[in-house]
Amino acid sequence: MADARLWKNLVGAISTLVDEASFDADAEGIKLRAMDPSHVAMVDFEWPKTIFDEYICDEPTKLCVNISEMLKLLRRVGGDESIQLELEEKTGWLKMTLKSKYTRVFRMATLEASMEEVPTPKISFNSMVKITTTCMRNAVDDASTVSDHIQFEASDDKFTMHATGDLGSVTIDVDKESEEILGFEVKEASKAMFGLNYLSEMVKAASNVSDIVALEFSTDMPVRLNFELPQSGRLQYYLAPRIESSY
């Protein structure tokens, strides 16, 4: 893979929810679907073989690693380095080779993979807003200055993000004709509230690998954040709503 930093940032996006990651590798590419320990959020990741410069996987393989330890090693990645990932057959360890003007090889132990399968949530969404990650990150940062939660509201003509705390509030209105909006579909007016402790980490990490995110939600239902990746790659988060008696 020519851009080692991209892999580092993808691993960083996964690390926002899980400490241990079980990747499924097969002839088509690498996949991961995992819940956070509290089962409030889920990450759904796919990196197809077409994105790699070279990809070989002779048989379906599960690879479980401590994602924090992997990220610790990947923080050593330089700006002009490529990366090669290899599961060593004899040791069962993961070998990461970084190449630029010279070659560095890191090896890390793998963990026993869980056989538990995380199903894809079956949710219908009434609203979809495709927005730049820059706008989304700024809105989340604004909301974090006054509150620990944020409300999404989609109407016929605009997308609103609102946060209220004990000492203040902030409202961000984005008209559907705004250049920050790249797609807008509202079947039914929708409103839901979400915790910023999860959302801010997701948006911050994913903005390193994606310029566009599609928010899909319905009233008081989970939100799906679909961050666009190159060549059919997938990085999606699901986040359960914060239900309160009134907004």
C-alpha positions as protocol buffer text, in pm:
chain_id: "A"
residue {
  index: 1
  type: MET
  ca { x: 0 y: 0 z: 0 }
}
residue {
  index: 2
  type: ALA
  ca { x: 166 y: 318 z: -122 }
}
residue {
  index: 3
  type: ASP
  ca { x: 41 y: 553 z: 151 }
}
residue {
  index: 4
  type: ALA
  ca { x: 121 y: 423 z: 499 }
}
residue {
  index: 5
  type: ARG
  ca { x: -32 y: 731 z: 660 }
}
residue {
  index: 6
  type: LEU
  ca { x: -370 y: 643 z: 512 }
}
residue {
  index: 7
  type: TRP
  ca { x: -363 y: 303 z: 682 }
}
residue {
  index: 8
  type: LYS
  ca { x: -255 y: 469 z: 1006 }
}
residue {
  index: 9
  type: ASN
  ca { x: -549 y: 710 z: 989 }
}
residue {
  index: 10
  type: LEU
  ca { x: -795 y: 429 z: 910 }
}
residue {
  index: 11
  type: VAL
  ca { x: -673 y: 234 z: 1212 }
}
residue {
  index: 12
  type: GLY
  ca { x: -709 y: 554 z: 1414 }
}
residue {
  index: 13
  type: ALA
  ca { x: -1073 y: 579 z: 1303 }
}
residue {
  index: 14
  type: ILE
  ca { x: -1137 y: 222 z: 1418 }
}
residue {
  index: 15
  type: SER
  ca { x: -961 y: 281 z: 1750 }
}
residue {
  index: 16
  type: THR
  ca { x: -1222 y: 539 z: 1855 }
}
residue {
  index: 17
  type: LEU
  ca { x: -1458 y: 252 z: 1946 }
}
residue {
  index: 18
  type: VAL
  ca { x: -1261 y: -68 z: 2006 }
}
residue {
  index: 19
  type: ASP
  ca { x: -946 y: -177 z: 2187 }
}
residue {
  index: 20
  type: GLU
  ca { x: -926 y: -513 z: 2011 }
}
residue {
  index: 21
  type: ALA
  ca { x: -1009 y: -543 z: 1641 }
}
residue {
  index: 22
  type: SER
  ca { x: -1091 y: -868 z: 1461 }
}
residue {
  index: 23
  type: PHE
  ca { x: -1032 y: -821 z: 1089 }
}
residue {
  index: 24
  type: ASP
  ca { x: -1175 y: -1069 z: 839 }
}
residue {
  index: 25
  type: ALA
  ca { x: -954 y: -1111 z: 533 }
}
residue {
  index: 26
  type: ASP
  ca { x: -1058 y: -1303 z: 223 }
}
residue {
  index: 27
  type: ALA
  ca { x: -997 y: -1293 z: -150 }
}
residue {
  index: 28
  type: GLU
  ca { x: -1200 y: -972 z: -184 }
}
residue {
  index: 29
  type: GLY
  ca { x: -1031 y: -762 z: 86 }
}
residue {
  index: 30
  type: ILE
  ca { x: -1037 y: -679 z: 456 }
}
residue {
  index: 31
  type: LYS
  ca { x: -1348 y: -619 z: 667 }
}
residue {
  index: 32
  type: LEU
  ca { x: -1426 y: -535 z: 1025 }
}
residue {
  index: 33
  type: ARG
  ca { x: -1753 y: -485 z: 1210 }
}
residue {
  index: 34
  type: ALA
  ca { x: -1739 y: -425 z: 1584 }
}
residue {
  index: 35
  type: MET
  ca { x: -1935 y: -276 z: 1874 }
}
residue {
  index: 36
  type: ASP
  ca { x: -1789 y: -58 z: 2144 }
}
residue {
  index: 37
  type: PRO
  ca { x: -1782 y: -223 z: 2491 }
}
residue {
  index: 38
  type: SER
  ca { x: -2101 y: -45 z: 2604 }
}
residue {
  index: 39
  type: HIS
  ca { x: -2288 y: -138 z: 2281 }
}
residue {
  index: 40
  type: VAL
  ca { x: -2377 y: 225 z: 2217 }
}
residue {
  index: 41
  type: ALA
  ca { x: -2186 y: 251 z: 1889 }
}
residue {
  index: 42
  type: MET
  ca { x: -2063 y: 32 z: 1605 }
}
residue {
  index: 43
  type: VAL
  ca { x: -1798 y: 65 z: 1335 }
}
residue {
  index: 44
  type: ASP
  ca { x: -1832 y: -103 z: 994 }
}
residue {
  index: 45
  type: PHE
  ca { x: -1513 y: -98 z: 786 }
}
residue {
  index: 46
  type: GLU
  ca { x: -1420 y: -247 z: 451 }
}
residue {
  index: 47
  type: TRP
  ca { x: -1099 y: -209 z: 250 }
}
residue {
  index: 48
  type: PRO
  ca { x: -1129 y: -391 z: -86 }
}
residue {
  index: 49
  type: LYS
  ca { x: -835 y: -558 z: -257 }
}
residue {
  index: 50
  type: THR
  ca { x: -846 y: -306 z: -543 }
}
residue {
  index: 51
  type: ILE
  ca { x: -709 y: -33 z: -315 }
}
residue {
  index: 52
  type: PHE
  ca { x: -392 y: -228 z: -240 }
}
residue {
  index: 53
  type: ASP
  ca { x: -102 y: -221 z: -484 }
}
residue {
  index: 54
  type: GLU
  ca { x: -72 y: -596 z: -426 }
}
residue {
  index: 55
  type: TYR
  ca { x: -309 y: -819 z: -231 }
}
residue {
  index: 56
  type: ILE
  ca { x: -279 y: -1193 z: -165 }
}
residue {
  index: 57
  type: CYS
  ca { x: -511 y: -1390 z: 61 }
}
residue {
  index: 58
  type: ASP
  ca { x: -525 y: -1762 z: -22 }
}
residue {
  index: 59
  type: GLU
  ca { x: -793 y: -1851 z: 234 }
}
residue {
  index: 60
  type: PRO
  ca { x: -1033 y: -1669 z: 466 }
}
residue {
  index: 61
  type: THR
  ca { x: -842 y: -1552 z: 773 }
}
residue {
  index: 62
  type: LYS
  ca { x: -933 y: -1384 z: 1100 }
}
residue {
  index: 63
  type: LEU
  ca { x: -677 y: -1142 z: 1237 }
}
residue {
  index: 64
  type: CYS
  ca { x: -728 y: -1002 z: 1586 }
}
residue {
  index: 65
  type: VAL
  ca { x: -494 y: -732 z: 1716 }
}
residue {
  index: 66
  type: ASN
  ca { x: -471 y: -486 z: 2000 }
}
residue {
  index: 67
  type: ILE
  ca { x: -564 y: -178 z: 1802 }
}
residue {
  index: 68
  type: SER
  ca { x: -400 y: 63 z: 2048 }
}
residue {
  index: 69
  type: GLU
  ca { x: -69 y: -122 z: 2019 }
}
residue {
  index: 70
  type: MET
  ca { x: -93 y: -123 z: 1639 }
}
residue {
  index: 71
  type: LEU
  ca { x: -161 y: 249 z: 1639 }
}
residue {
  index: 72
  type: LYS
  ca { x: 136 y: 306 z: 1869 }
}
residue {
  index: 73
  type: LEU
  ca { x: 362 y: 146 z: 1607 }
}
residue {
  index: 74
  type: LEU
  ca { x: 191 y: 323 z: 1318 }
}
residue {
  index: 75
  type: ARG
  ca { x: 256 y: 662 z: 1477 }
}
residue {
  index: 76
  type: ARG
  ca { x: 614 y: 607 z: 1362 }
}
residue {
  index: 77
  type: VAL
  ca { x: 498 y: 628 z: 999 }
}
residue {
  index: 78
  type: GLY
  ca { x: 656 y: 900 z: 787 }
}
residue {
  index: 79
  type: GLY
  ca { x: 494 y: 1105 z: 513 }
}
residue {
  index: 80
  type: ASP
  ca { x: 657 y: 928 z: 217 }
}
residue {
  index: 81
  type: GLU
  ca { x: 642 y: 567 z: 334 }
}
residue {
  index: 82
  type: SER
  ca { x: 460 y: 268 z: 193 }
}
residue {
  index: 83
  type: ILE
  ca { x: 338 y: -18 z: 412 }
}
residue {
  index: 84
  type: GLN
  ca { x: 318 y: -393 z: 366 }
}
residue {
  index: 85
  type: LEU
  ca { x: 111 y: -608 z: 603 }
}
residue {
  index: 86
  type: GLU
  ca { x: 185 y: -978 z: 634 }
}
residue {
  index: 87
  type: LEU
  ca { x: 61 y: -1246 z: 874 }
}
residue {
  index: 88
  type: GLU
  ca { x: 360 y: -1468 z: 950 }
}
residue {
  index: 89
  type: GLU
  ca { x: 261 y: -1832 z: 914 }
}
residue {
  index: 90
  type: LYS
  ca { x: 510 y: -1974 z: 1165 }
}
residue {
  index: 91
  type: THR
  ca { x: 472 y: -1723 z: 1449 }
}
residue {
  index: 92
  type: GLY
  ca { x: 117 y: -1599 z: 1388 }
}
residue {
  index: 93
  type: TRP
  ca { x: 249 y: -1246 z: 1439 }
}
residue {
  index: 94
  type: LEU
  ca { x: 163 y: -949 z: 1218 }
}
residue {
  index: 95
  type: LYS
  ca { x: 458 y: -809 z: 1024 }
}
residue {
  index: 96
  type: MET
  ca { x: 443 y: -446 z: 913 }
}
residue {
  index: 97
  type: THR
  ca { x: 712 y: -332 z: 670 }
}
residue {
  index: 98
  type: LEU
  ca { x: 755 y: 42 z: 614 }
}
residue {
  index: 99
  type: LYS
  ca { x: 957 y: 152 z: 313 }
}
residue {
  index: 100
  type: SER
  ca { x: 1091 y: 486 z: 195 }
}
residue {
  index: 101
  type: LYS
  ca { x: 1460 y: 565 z: 164 }
}
residue {
  index: 102
  type: TYR
  ca { x: 1522 y: 274 z: 398 }
}
residue {
  index: 103
  type: THR
  ca { x: 1318 y: -16 z: 535 }
}
residue {
  index: 104
  type: ARG
  ca { x: 1177 y: -64 z: 884 }
}
residue {
  index: 105
  type: VAL
  ca { x: 1005 y: -381 z: 1003 }
}
residue {
  index: 106
  type: PHE
  ca { x: 771 y: -393 z: 1301 }
}
residue {
  index: 107
  type: ARG
  ca { x: 622 y: -717 z: 1435 }
}
residue {
  index: 108
  type: MET
  ca { x: 337 y: -745 z: 1682 }
}
residue {
  index: 109
  type: ALA
  ca { x: 163 y: -1035 z: 1853 }
}
residue {
  index: 110
  type: THR
  ca { x: -189 y: -1122 z: 1746 }
}
residue {
  index: 111
  type: LEU
  ca { x: -475 y: -1217 z: 1977 }
}
residue {
  index: 112
  type: GLU
  ca { x: -723 y: -1503 z: 1979 }
}
residue {
  index: 113
  type: ALA
  ca { x: -1001 y: -1396 z: 1745 }
}
residue {
  index: 114
  type: SER
  ca { x: -1359 y: -1392 z: 1866 }
}
residue {
  index: 115
  type: MET
  ca { x: -1598 y: -1599 z: 1658 }
}
residue {
  index: 116
  type: GLU
  ca { x: -1892 y: -1373 z: 1749 }
}
residue {
  index: 117
  type: GLU
  ca { x: -2042 y: -1208 z: 1444 }
}
residue {
  index: 118
  type: VAL
  ca { x: -2178 y: -854 z: 1471 }
}
residue {
  index: 119
  type: PRO
  ca { x: -2486 y: -821 z: 1248 }
}
residue {
  index: 120
  type: THR
  ca { x: -2555 y: -519 z: 1031 }
}
residue {
  index: 121
  type: PRO
  ca { x: -2827 y: -306 z: 1196 }
}
residue {
  index: 122
  type: LYS
  ca { x: -3157 y: -318 z: 1009 }
}
residue {
  index: 123
  type: ILE
  ca { x: -3273 y: 42 z: 1029 }
}
residue {
  index: 124
  type: SER
  ca { x: -3473 y: 256 z: 788 }
}
residue {
  index: 125
  type: PHE
  ca { x: -3381 y: 622 z: 770 }
}
residue {
  index: 126
  type: ASN
  ca { x: -3618 y: 910 z: 693 }
}
residue {
  index: 127
  type: SER
  ca { x: -3350 y: 1176 z: 645 }
}
residue {
  index: 128
  type: MET
  ca { x: -3015 y: 1186 z: 468 }
}
residue {
  index: 129
  type: VAL
  ca { x: -2780 y: 1482 z: 470 }
}
residue {
  index: 130
  type: LYS
  ca { x: -2449 y: 1456 z: 286 }
}
residue {
  index: 131
  type: ILE
  ca { x: -2217 y: 1721 z: 420 }
}
residue {
  index: 132
  type: THR
  ca { x: -1847 y: 1810 z: 416 }
}
residue {
  index: 133
  type: THR
  ca { x: -1651 y: 1666 z: 708 }
}
residue {
  index: 134
  type: THR
  ca { x: -1502 y: 2012 z: 765 }
}
residue {
  index: 135
  type: CYS
  ca { x: -1847 y: 2157 z: 832 }
}
residue {
  index: 136
  type: MET
  ca { x: -1942 y: 1859 z: 1046 }
}
residue {
  index: 137
  type: ARG
  ca { x: -1624 y: 1877 z: 1253 }
}
residue {
  index: 138
  type: ASN
  ca { x: -1663 y: 2250 z: 1310 }
}
residue {
  index: 139
  type: ALA
  ca { x: -2025 y: 2202 z: 1422 }
}
residue {
  index: 140
  type: VAL
  ca { x: -1931 y: 1923 z: 1662 }
}
residue {
  index: 141
  type: ASP
  ca { x: -1648 y: 2134 z: 1804 }
}
residue {
  index: 142
  type: ASP
  ca { x: -1888 y: 2427 z: 1848 }
}
residue {
  index: 143
  type: ALA
  ca { x: -2139 y: 2205 z: 2027 }
}
residue {
  index: 144
  type: SER
  ca { x: -1869 y: 2065 z: 2256 }
}
residue {
  index: 145
  type: THR
  ca { x: -1800 y: 2412 z: 2394 }
}
residue {
  index: 146
  type: VAL
  ca { x: -2143 y: 2429 z: 2558 }
}
residue {
  index: 147
  type: SER
  ca { x: -2275 y: 2074 z: 2598 }
}
residue {
  index: 148
  type: ASP
  ca { x: -2206 y: 1700 z: 2602 }
}
residue {
  index: 149
  type: HIS
  ca { x: -2479 y: 1623 z: 2348 }
}
residue {
  index: 150
  type: ILE
  ca { x: -2601 y: 1752 z: 2012 }
}
residue {
  index: 151
  type: GLN
  ca { x: -2938 y: 1745 z: 1839 }
}
residue {
  index: 152
  type: PHE
  ca { x: -2974 y: 1681 z: 1466 }
}
residue {
  index: 153
  type: GLU
  ca { x: -3286 y: 1811 z: 1295 }
}
residue {
  index: 154
  type: ALA
  ca { x: -3373 y: 1777 z: 926 }
}
residue {
  index: 155
  type: SER
  ca { x: -3664 y: 1966 z: 771 }
}
residue {
  index: 156
  type: ASP
  ca { x: -3767 y: 2027 z: 412 }
}
residue {
  index: 157
  type: ASP
  ca { x: -3520 y: 2309 z: 354 }
}
residue {
  index: 158
  type: LYS
  ca { x: -3238 y: 2288 z: 606 }
}
residue {
  index: 159
  type: PHE
  ca { x: -3027 y: 2078 z: 842 }
}
residue {
  index: 160
  type: THR
  ca { x: -2990 y: 2210 z: 1198 }
}
residue {
  index: 161
  type: MET
  ca { x: -2748 y: 2109 z: 1471 }
}
residue {
  index: 162
  type: HIS
  ca { x: -2824 y: 2240 z: 1818 }
}
residue {
  index: 163
  type: ALA
  ca { x: -2659 y: 2200 z: 2156 }
}
residue {
  index: 164
  type: THR
  ca { x: -2765 y: 2335 z: 2496 }
}
residue {
  index: 165
  type: GLY
  ca { x: -2581 y: 2328 z: 2827 }
}
residue {
  index: 166
  type: ASP
  ca { x: -2626 y: 2483 z: 3171 }
}
residue {
  index: 167
  type: LEU
  ca { x: -2446 y: 2803 z: 3070 }
}
residue {
  index: 168
  type: GLY
  ca { x: -2513 y: 2843 z: 2701 }
}
residue {
  index: 169
  type: SER
  ca { x: -2628 y: 2707 z: 2367 }
}
residue {
  index: 170
  type: VAL
  ca { x: -2530 y: 2702 z: 2001 }
}
residue {
  index: 171
  type: THR
  ca { x: -2732 y: 2651 z: 1684 }
}
residue {
  index: 172
  type: ILE
  ca { x: -2584 y: 2572 z: 1342 }
}
residue {
  index: 173
  type: ASP
  ca { x: -2825 y: 2603 z: 1048 }
}
residue {
  index: 174
  type: VAL
  ca { x: -2713 y: 2469 z: 710 }
}
residue {
  index: 175
  type: ASP
  ca { x: -2950 y: 2545 z: 423 }
}
residue {
  index: 176
  type: LYS
  ca { x: -2995 y: 2259 z: 178 }
}
residue {
  index: 177
  type: GLU
  ca { x: -2866 y: 2489 z: -99 }
}
residue {
  index: 178
  type: SER
  ca { x: -2542 y: 2555 z: 90 }
}
residue {
  index: 179
  type: GLU
  ca { x: -2219 y: 2452 z: -80 }
}
residue {
  index: 180
  type: GLU
  ca { x: -2145 y: 2249 z: 234 }
}
residue {
  index: 181
  type: ILE
  ca { x: -2443 y: 2023 z: 153 }
}
residue {
  index: 182
  type: LEU
  ca { x: -2370 y: 1769 z: -121 }
}
residue {
  index: 183
  type: GLY
  ca { x: -2688 y: 1566 z: -89 }
}
residue {
  index: 184
  type: PHE
  ca { x: -3019 y: 1625 z: 88 }
}
residue {
  index: 185
  type: GLU
  ca { x: -3320 y: 1394 z: 113 }
}
residue {
  index: 186
  type: VAL
  ca { x: -3593 y: 1425 z: 376 }
}
residue {
  index: 187
  type: LYS
  ca { x: -3883 y: 1179 z: 352 }
}
residue {
  index: 188
  type: GLU
  ca { x: -4010 y: 1288 z: 691 }
}
residue {
  index: 189
  type: ALA
  ca { x: -3895 y: 1562 z: 929 }
}
residue {
  index: 190
  type: SER
  ca { x: -3651 y: 1402 z: 1173 }
}
residue {
  index: 191
  type: LYS
  ca { x: -3499 y: 1499 z: 1506 }
}
residue {
  index: 192
  type: ALA
  ca { x: -3263 y: 1304 z: 1733 }
}
residue {
  index: 193
  type: MET
  ca { x: -3002 y: 1372 z: 2000 }
}
residue {
  index: 194
  type: PHE
  ca { x: -2658 y: 1210 z: 2032 }
}
residue {
  index: 195
  type: GLY
  ca { x: -2374 y: 1206 z: 2283 }
}
residue {
  index: 196
  type: LEU
  ca { x: -2074 y: 1415 z: 2185 }
}
residue {
  index: 197
  type: ASN
  ca { x: -1828 y: 1194 z: 2370 }
}
residue {
  index: 198
  type: TYR
  ca { x: -1873 y: 938 z: 2092 }
}
residue {
  index: 199
  type: LEU
  ca { x: -1961 y: 1164 z: 1801 }
}
residue {
  index: 200
  type: SER
  ca { x: -1672 y: 1406 z: 1838 }
}
residue {
  index: 201
  type: GLU
  ca { x: -1415 y: 1123 z: 1841 }
}
residue {
  index: 202
  type: MET
  ca { x: -1572 y: 961 z: 1534 }
}
residue {
  index: 203
  type: VAL
  ca { x: -1581 y: 1282 z: 1332 }
}
residue {
  index: 204
  type: LYS
  ca { x: -1233 y: 1391 z: 1438 }
}
residue {
  index: 205
  type: ALA
  ca { x: -1073 y: 1059 z: 1342 }
}
residue {
  index: 206
  type: ALA
  ca { x: -1269 y: 1003 z: 1021 }
}
residue {
  index: 207
  type: SER
  ca { x: -1202 y: 1356 z: 892 }
}
residue {
  index: 208
  type: ASN
  ca { x: -840 y: 1247 z: 845 }
}
residue {
  index: 209
  type: VAL
  ca { x: -945 y: 1001 z: 574 }
}
residue {
  index: 210
  type: SER
  ca { x: -1265 y: 1146 z: 428 }
}
residue {
  index: 211
  type: ASP
  ca { x: -1390 y: 1482 z: 300 }
}
residue {
  index: 212
  type: ILE
  ca { x: -1760 y: 1389 z: 286 }
}
residue {
  index: 213
  type: VAL
  ca { x: -1997 y: 1223 z: 532 }
}
residue {
  index: 214
  type: ALA
  ca { x: -2359 y: 1116 z: 481 }
}
residue {
  index: 215
  type: LEU
  ca { x: -2569 y: 1143 z: 797 }
}
residue {
  index: 216
  type: GLU
  ca { x: -2875 y: 918 z: 795 }
}
residue {
  index: 217
  type: PHE
  ca { x: -3125 y: 931 z: 1080 }
}
residue {
  index: 218
  type: SER
  ca { x: -3489 y: 929 z: 1188 }
}
residue {
  index: 219
  type: THR
  ca { x: -3660 y: 1072 z: 1495 }
}
residue {
  index: 220
  type: ASP
  ca { x: -3513 y: 921 z: 1813 }
}
residue {
  index: 221
  type: MET
  ca { x: -3340 y: 645 z: 1617 }
}
residue {
  index: 222
  type: PRO
  ca { x: -2969 y: 561 z: 1568 }
}
residue {
  index: 223
  type: VAL
  ca { x: -2769 y: 766 z: 1322 }
}
residue {
  index: 224
  type: ARG
  ca { x: -2547 y: 616 z: 1054 }
}
residue {
  index: 225
  type: LEU
  ca { x: -2242 y: 819 z: 955 }
}
residue {
  index: 226
  type: ASN
  ca { x: -2109 y: 703 z: 620 }
}
residue {
  index: 227
  type: PHE
  ca { x: -1768 y: 855 z: 549 }
}
residue {
  index: 228
  type: GLU
  ca { x: -1676 y: 835 z: 181 }
}
residue {
  index: 229
  type: LEU
  ca { x: -1355 y: 645 z: 104 }
}
residue {
  index: 230
  type: PRO
  ca { x: -1181 y: 585 z: -230 }
}
residue {
  index: 231
  type: GLN
  ca { x: -1252 y: 287 z: -458 }
}
residue {
  index: 232
  type: SER
  ca { x: -1556 y: 147 z: -274 }
}
residue {
  index: 233
  type: GLY
  ca { x: -1390 y: 146 z: 66 }
}
residue {
  index: 234
  type: ARG
  ca { x: -1633 y: 176 z: 358 }
}
residue {
  index: 235
  type: LEU
  ca { x: -1613 y: 350 z: 692 }
}
residue {
  index: 236
  type: GLN
  ca { x: -1946 y: 370 z: 870 }
}
residue {
  index: 237
  type: TYR
  ca { x: -2042 y: 435 z: 1228 }
}
residue {
  index: 238
  type: TYR
  ca { x: -2376 y: 370 z: 1396 }
}
residue {
  index: 239
  type: LEU
  ca { x: -2456 y: 562 z: 1714 }
}
residue {
  index: 240
  type: ALA
  ca { x: -2755 y: 509 z: 1942 }
}
residue {
  index: 241
  type: PRO
  ca { x: -2962 y: 818 z: 2027 }
}
residue {
  index: 242
  type: ARG
  ca { x: -2979 y: 988 z: 2360 }
}
residue {
  index: 243
  type: ILE
  ca { x: -3346 y: 980 z: 2458 }
}
residue {
  index: 244
  type: GLU
  ca { x: -3481 y: 1253 z: 2683 }
}
residue {
  index: 245
  type: SER
  ca { x: -3832 y: 1356 z: 2776 }
}
residue {
  index: 246
  type: SER
  ca { x: -3800 y: 1688 z: 2592 }
}
residue {
  index: 247
  type: TYR
  ca { x: -3548 y: 1878 z: 2378 }
}
